[in-house]
Amino acid sequence: MPIFNNKASFPITGGRPYVMVKIMGGDGKWHDVNMMLDSGNDITLLTKDTAKAIQMDPKTDGDLFRVAGINGTPDMFFMFTGKMQIGGMSPISTKIGIGPLRDNLLGRNDIFKRYSILFTPNSVHFIENKEGKNQKLNIDELGG
């Protein structure tokens, strides 16, 4: 049985919190995907190019739904349930949308329920919640 960490940390570069995650692709393999952590976004969203690179076919792997961003104009996306791993923590099942985007976005549903997230000036830290309870965060322990 694999051993997983219960926390992961990522540097903030360029002023935005990007997180490297692994997503199970349509080929059954784990793929590294760089995602911007977006607390204003409900679900995790992938660009069409990323979906293609990890061999996900939105037309066969998902259900059609609308996403309206801050501009208010809705776009059509395909949503599916996929497997994702943040850092070395245990993989989770989460809803993922595929559609017309500039960046891959790590949304709050499924993610904010599962992890306590701490932003520091130069990094973002994820701590896996135990039994649905938020963990006490010790900044010194995180090294950020």
Stockholm file with secondary structure:
# STOCKHOLM 1.0

chainA/1-144         MPIFNNKASFPITGGRPYVMVKIMGGDGKWHDVNMMLDSGNDITLLTKDTAKAIQMDPKTDGDLFRVAGINGTPDMFFMFTGKMQIGGMSPISTKIGIGPLRDNLLGRNDIFKRYSILFTPNSVHFIENKEGKNQKLNIDELGG
#=GR chainA/1-144 SS CCCCBSEEEEECBTTBCEEEEEEECTTSSEEEEEEEECTTCSSEEEEHHHHHHTTCCHHHHCEEEEEECTTCCEEEEEEEEEEEEETTBCCEEEEEEEESCSSCEECSTTHHHHEEEEEETTEEEEEECBTTBCCCCCHHHHTC
#=GC SS_cons         CCCCBSEEEEECBTTBCEEEEEEECTTSSEEEEEEEECTTCSSEEEEHHHHHHTTCCHHHHCEEEEEECTTCCEEEEEEEEEEEEETTBCCEEEEEEEESCSSCEECSTTHHHHEEEEEETTEEEEEECBTTBCCCCCHHHHTC
//
